[in-house]
């Protein structure tokens, strides 16, 4: 890049200079870096969360302040821990086996195959599989469960090498990974290398249209490099000759897309309809993305106003959940233990730890019943129904639930 400018790298899809801000959340630590007590007196690294939009191709993107290798090589997230996710995977696998007529002569390759939570359903159906998983510890769990897995990052070269060694696949699956790889072009080339000429690639990712509509700005974090519409995903896939032929909307992650792409084929009606909905929502122009920052500020103002007032009135407020998205929200809103005493989480690995940046302590959920706080701020809004049921007992002492997103709501459970 020339000129006296900026260190901002160009658009990773079309290489145009990135000059337009979509959303700037300031500085934040990595959202999964939960701290031990002995780390509280040490420095902590914060990185910008400055999301930009490309004026040329409209890709909404976060600079790779932190590389994927650093985050994913020993990734602690095991998909099989989430029951609803396991069900989602089972339904998808059964459908694909039936619709594509997959059998012992087929191959299903999954990228970011995690602990084999999805591929094991194809294995059970007698369909040969290949998992491609960058995190060595997670891939080892998959292999132990009988799911053939290679520990690799997918790029143009590794895609070609894997295809050479194992053959091209009838179905290539890339769920919840497309937005999390900084090298969008290389990764897409890898997908194209893995699929047969007559094969199918399916991808799932959070839909920017729903993120904006539902104010889900806390899903902005450092490992989430692109915020995709169908239009920008279509453009990204086209760089490797993949055509989007079909699309479906899913409820996962607050509103996701499942995109079906092929090396050859034409878009069905569903693709045109969803593109039309995006255009109607303003997402096919830069200007149409502009109002979001103001909506985000409104969420922040409402939450901070509420917490300040609760404190002024001498009310006790604690949190529920310690999801990564909660850390984006709390850091952006500068909420620390002075406004939120502590949070609780069902994951025992988080007990006794502290939230990154804000240093809010994480306790066992039983703490709420013992302390009888006035308000419980719920951080994982995607589990609203389930958590409302679990916390119904706080109504016994007049406690109330607070939901910050999509807009502040204080409810009696
Ligand atoms: Zn671009």
Boltz pocket constraint, residues with backbone or C-beta under 6 A from the ligand:
constraints:
  - pocket:
      binder: B
      contacts: [[A, 11], [A, 12], [A, 13], [A, 14], [A, 15], [A, 16], [A, 54], [A, 55], [A, 56], [A, 57], [A, 58], [A, 59]]
      max_distance: 6.0
